[in-house]
Structures are given as structure tokens and as C-alpha cells.
Amino acid sequence: MKKVRRQGKFSLEKNSTRKRRMSHINYLRSREVAEAGVDVVGTACPLCQTMLEDGMGGLEMENPPRVMDLIEMVDLAMGRTY
């Protein structure tokens, strides 16, 4: 059996430049949301919520749109606060 050497490190070189980082889908979608001028964006998908939250962090905005789960939005509409 051939022994495989595992490095165990994540290659940052490919993702280190801002241009490359901003081309990822999470940043593209987050930029679209920010350009729409909304204060809040809602999603029912946990993966989408994580993707949008990560993307908003890379936009370098003073007040990026808040990413909320759909149930959080329903709770707010019913008077509950987070």
C-alpha cells in the first residue's frame, strides 16, 4: 500500500488576494443584497444564512444588511426581539 503524506494545512495562497476573495459566490450574493439597499435579508436555509453572513463581513461596509433566519423575522413581526 502506498503511503500518502498529508499536509493538514489549508492553502491560503489561492485565496489571499482581495480580487480572488471577492469573486466567491458568498461575496457576490452579499454585494447584490447590499446594492439593493435593504436593511435586512431573510432566508430559510441555514447554509445560505452562513454564506451571506460570511460575505457581508467582506464588504467593508459601515452598516451591512442584517442576515436573518425566516423564523427570526416572524418572531420580530410578532413583537419578540433578538
C-alpha positions in Angstrom: 0.0 0.0 0.0 1.3 3.4 -1.0 1.8 5.8 1.9 0.3 9.2 1.4 1.8 12.2 3.2 -0.9 14.6 4.4 0.0 18.2 4.9 -3.0 19.1 7.1 -2.9 22.8 6.2 -5.2 25.0 4.2 -3.7 26.7 1.2 -4.2 30.4 1.7 -2.1 31.5 -1.3 -5.0 30.9 -3.7 -7.5 32.9 -1.7 -5.2 35.6 -0.3 -5.9 38.4 -2.7 -9.0 40.6 -2.3 -9.9 40.3 -6.0 -10.0 36.5 -5.8 -11.8 36.6 -2.4 -14.5 38.9 -3.8 -15.2 36.6 -6.7 -16.6 33.8 -4.5 -20.3 33.3 -4.6 -20.9 34.4 -1.0 -19.3 37.8 -1.6 -21.1 38.2 -5.0 -24.5 37.5 -3.4 -23.8 39.7 -0.5 -22.8 42.5 -2.7 -26.1 42.1 -4.7 -28.0 42.4 -1.4 -26.1 45.4 -0.3 -26.5 47.2 -3.7 -30.3 46.6 -3.3 -30.2 49.0 -0.4 -32.0 46.7 2.1 -31.5 46.7 5.8 -32.4 43.1 6.3 -32.2 40.0 4.2 -34.1 36.8 5.2 -33.5 33.2 4.4 -34.9 29.8 5.5 -31.7 28.0 4.5 -29.0 27.7 7.2 -26.3 27.3 4.6 -27.5 30.4 2.8 -27.5 32.3 6.1 -23.9 31.3 6.8 -22.9 32.2 3.3 -24.5 35.6 3.4 -23.1 36.4 6.9 -19.6 35.5 5.7 -20.0 37.6 2.6 -21.3 40.6 4.4 -18.1 40.6 6.5 -16.0 41.0 3.4 -17.9 44.0 2.0 -16.2 46.6 4.2 -19.5 48.5 4.8 -20.2 50.5 7.9 -23.7 49.1 8.3 -24.1 45.9 6.2 -27.6 44.4 5.8 -28.5 42.1 8.7 -28.9 38.5 7.7 -31.8 36.8 9.5 -33.5 33.4 9.5 -37.1 33.5 8.3 -38.3 32.4 11.8 -36.4 35.3 13.4 -38.3 37.7 11.1 -41.6 36.1 12.0 -40.7 36.5 15.7 -39.9 40.2 15.2 -43.1 40.7 13.4 -44.9 39.2 16.4 -43.2 41.6 18.8 -40.3 39.4 20.0 -36.8 40.8 20.0 -33.4 39.4 19.5 
